[in-house]
Amino acid sequence: MSTSRFTNLVGCTLPVQLAAMGGVGTTELATAVAAAGGLGMVPAGTQPAAGSCGVNFLMPFAPSLEDIAAAAGQCRVVEFFYADPRADVVSAAHRAGALTGWQVGSAAEAVAAEKAGCDYVVAQGTEAGGHVRGTQSLDEVLEQVRSSVRIPVVAAGGIATAERTAAVIRSGADAIRVGTRFVASPESGAHPDYVRMVLAASADDTVLTEWFSDGWANAPHRVLRSSVTAAQKSGWKATVPPYRGVDRDPTDMAMYAGMGVGDVNRSQPAAEVVADLVRLL
C-alpha cells in the first residue's frame, strides 16, 4: 500500500475516510476506522475519536466559530459541508490547530474551498447517500475537481467495493470517502431495522428526494425509497435517520443510503470493511 497526498496530510495510513453520518456516526465507529488505518469522522456534537479523526460541521445549522474552534482543539481534521466555502470558519479551525476540508459538489465550489484555505476537498457525486451537494456523477465531478485545484481530493459517492476504490484511485483521487457500507457495521449507531433494509437493498431502491426537510429545506438527499413512501403516508419529515434506541417506528424515518448499497450485503466490523476496500490497491 503506497501512501497518498491525503494520508500524508492527515496522518492516517490508508486512503479511506469515514463519512461522518449525522445521527448514526458514533465515536466507536470512528475509533474503529482510525485504528484500522483510515480517517475516522464524527458529526459535530459527537466526541471525536483519539488518533486520526475529524469532526464534520453542517453549515446550514450555523455552527459558531467558538464551537468550530473547540472541536478543532480535540481532533486532527475539521470538515465542512453544504454551503459556499468560507474563509472565517476555515481560519477558526486552523487557529485551533486542525486541518480543514470541505465537501463539494462542483469544480467551482472546490476552487472556492481552496481559496478559503482548505487543506483538502471531498468531491461528492450524486451517487452518494445522505445530502447531495452537486448534480454530477462522481466520475464527472472528480475529473473536473482534480483539474481545478492543487490540494488533495477525496472521492465520495456510491463507493462500496475494492474494485470501485481502485478505479477512483486510478482516476487520480487521493482517497475515498465511504458511508453506507459503515452503516451496517456493528459499531455504527444505526437502528437494526435500518441495517436490515440496507443489507436487502439495491441501487434501484434508492431515490434522490427533498422530502426529509424539517429544518433543512431545498437540500436533496439520497435515501431508501421505502422510507420516503412510508413518510409520505405518515407526514414524517425529520432529517434524523433511524438510530439505535429511537422510541418510534423507524419505518418512515430517513434511511440514507448511497447507490453502492447493492454491494452491502452483510454486516462487518469497521476494520474488516476498511481492509476489504483497500485490498486491490
Residue, then its C-alpha position, 0 to 999 in steps of 0.5 A: m500500500s503506497t501512501s497518498r497526498f491525503t494520508n500524508l496530510v492527515g496522518c492516517t495510513l490508508p486512503v479511506q475516510l469515514a463519512a461522518m453520518g449525522g445521527v448514526g456516526t458514533t465515536e466507536l465507529a470512528t475509533a474503529v476506522a482510525a485504528a484500522g488505518g483510515l480517517g475516522m469522522v464524527p458529526a459535530g456534537t459527537q466526541p471525536a475519536a483519539g488518533s486520526c479523526g475529524v469532526n464534520f460541521l453542517m453549515p446550514f445549522a450555523p455552527s459558531l466559530e467558538d464551537i468550530a474552534a473547540a472541536a478543532g482543539q480535540c481532533r486532527v481534521v475539521e470538515f465542512f459541508y453544504a454551503d459556499p466555502r468560507a474563509d472565517v470558519v476555515s481560519a477558526a479551525h486552523r487557529a485551533g490547530a486542525l486541518t480543514g476540508w470541505q465537501v463539494g459538489s462542483a469544480a467551482e465550489a472546490v476552487a472556492a474551498e481552496k481559496a478559503g484555505c482548505d487543506y483538502v476537498v471531498a468531491q461528492g457525486t450524486e451517487a452518494g447517500g445522505h445530502v447531495r451537494g452537486t448534480q454530477s456523477l462522481d466520475e464527472v465531478l472528480e475529473q473536473v475537481r482534480s483539474s481545478v485545484r492543487i490540494p488533495v481530493v477525496a472521492a465520495g459517492g456510491i463507493a462500496t467495493a475494492e474494485r470501485t476504490a481502485a478505479v477512483i484511485r486510478s482516476g487520480a483521487d487521493a482517497i475515498r470517502v465511504g458511508t453506507r457500507f459503515v452503516a451496517s457495521p456493528e459499531s455504527g449507531a444505526h437502528p437494526d431495522y435500518v441495517r436490515m433494509v440496507l443489507a436487502a437493498s439495491a441501487d434501484d431502491t434508492v431515490l434522490t428526494e427533498w422530502f426529509s426537510d424539517g429544518w433543512a429545506n431545498a437540500p436533496h438527499r439520497v435515501l431508501r425509497s421505502s422510507v420516503t413512501a412510508a413518510q409520505k403516508s405518515g407526514w414524517k419529515a425529520t432529517v434524523p435517520p433511524y438510530r439505535g434506541v429511537d422510541r418510534d417506528p423507524t419505518d418512515m424515518a430517513m434511511y440514507a443510503g448511497m447507490g453502492v448499497g447493492d454491494v452491502n450485503r452483510s454486516q462487518p466490523a469497521a476494520e474488516v470493511v476498511a481492509d476489504l476496500v483497500r485490498l486491490l490497491 
